[in-house]
Amino acid sequence: MLGATGQIGRAAVRALAADGWEVTAASRGGGRDEAWDAGVRAVALDRDEEGALGKALGDGCDVLVDMVAFDGAHARQLTGLAGRIGSAVVISSGAVYEDERGRSFDTQTEPDGFPRYPVPLPESQATVAPGDATYGTR
């Protein structure tokens, strides 16, 4: 798991280990959460360091959960390693969605710009146009 020590990553590592998965928890600092099972392997990994992710994958993995894929370079990194990754689960952000009036994370500071999303938020919810301009569009 990439981004294992973030808010969602910590919980996901704990849940996967509890379900019997062999988990390698990667983060830039290499730390571990005290709530993780003793069998969780914590490693330091900076995915932006040339070749680091490929080296960490070794011969490959069944599933790669990526909490920190933020841009096109990260997407290209994953597709470049696709032959060594059985399945990839790439976590996104609520910032990619827009409501029925086109309001999104990026418009929330404008007058009447705060988005109103349905609850629960369906996978079919409209998203902002992709691009490099903001966190939500990346």
Beta strands, then each sheet from edge to edge (+ up, - down):
strand 1: 24-27
strand 2: 41-44
strand 3: 61-66
strand 4: 85-90
sheet 1: 1+ 2+
sheet 2: 3+ 4+
end
